[in-house]
Amino acid sequence: MGLKYPGSKMSTHVPVTALQDVFLCCKVDGVSGQCHTYNQMSVMVRNTASGLLKLGLRSHDVVTMHCHNCLEFAVLYLAILKTGAIASPVNPFYTACMYGKKSIV
């Protein structure tokens, strides 16, 4: 059984081109209300991932994230994944004694 593809171009099925996608709003900062495009988010994630690697983060390291639901959470989470490390978000309302031996970023 083979896959059947339509005889038309992909552009007829996708209303927005890839170039236009970078200008669409990706994430709205709940505090400031500022809209960040996919392109802006991509730059922030790349820069953050680069910084984490310079700090010595390696693939398969586990990073415990202690932050609220904000723009920085999304950027940090994606940057950690981009480095090949493992993101481990925890409840920001935990107290220090609830963490045990986990490292906190």
Summary of the structure (lengths in Angstrom):
residues: 105
radius of gyration: 18.7
end to end distance: 50.0
largest distance: 61.4
contacts: 223
relative contact order: 0.14
helix: 39%
strand: 14%
